[in-house]
Amino acid sequence: MKKELCVLKECLLTAGALARKRQGKVSYELKGRANLVTQADVACQKAVLTLIKKNFPDHDFLAEENGLKNTGSDWKWVIDPIDGTTNYAHTVPHFSVSVALAHKNQIVLGGVYDASSNELFLAQKGKGATLNGKKIRVSSVPKLENALLVTGFPYVRERRIDGLLTRFKRFILSCHDVRRLGSAALDLCWVAAGRFDGYWEDALNPWDVSAGKLILEEAGGKITDFSNKKWTRLESFGAQTLATNGKIHREMFDIIKKDSL
């Protein structure tokens, strides 16, 4: 996996530098009422795919901006060129590049790069997770009442807003506090690094969460769907995301299971 890891790092750093250079200089288009795409998203994805195709021409890939190659290869790269595009488009310095590599439906490499703060999160299956080369671990907070949580709301929310806010209310009244920052990949990494203790969100996509999933698990965390079941199919990763330090997982699940969203 040495070459794959080197290419992964190159993808993250190249796209991150490109995004940082272009922030504030590009316009955006709407893919939905709250879902944006910028010229930088497209350029960053092109840069990543160019590197992957050059080094691994037989590998498949799944990328956010209409990028799909599905020949049946055992290897598939999962790419979000800019996670947190709304932040990015409004020059908020909280966005990331997220790239993962799956082998036979299992994520074996994952990386998330925060270009604004120059923080590089990496994980290789079975070998732990790092932040800028140093090992990271989830927090040891034992109870939900002491936990700092993070969440996000889906782009399509009009018909569900009352239920989403009810769930948010239950959590904010049960924990220390809740944040909403706008990059699912970084939310997962920040749980992995112990900055947050738990995270919930639904209606995400595989490219949002695949790298962060491995980073969190390799840092000792736990991630499931809202039925408290492990994710199994790569194509459905992110549909329901409950990620924690493991110690408060049951308490968070107990709150979520009250809902019928």
Secondary structure, 3 states (H helix, E strand, C coil): CHHHHHHHHHHHHHHHHHHHHHCCCCCEEECCCCCEEEHHHHHHHHHHHHHHHHHCCCCEEEECCCEEECCCCCEEEEEEEEECHHHHHCCCCCCEEEEEEEECCEEEEEEEEECCCCEEEEEECCCCEEECCEECCCCCCCCHHHCEEEECCCCCCHHHHHHHHHHHHHHHCCCCEEECCCCHHHHHHHHHCCCCCEEEEECCCHHHHHHHHHHHHHCCCEEECCCCCCCCCHHHCCCEEEEECCCCHHHHHHHHCCCCC
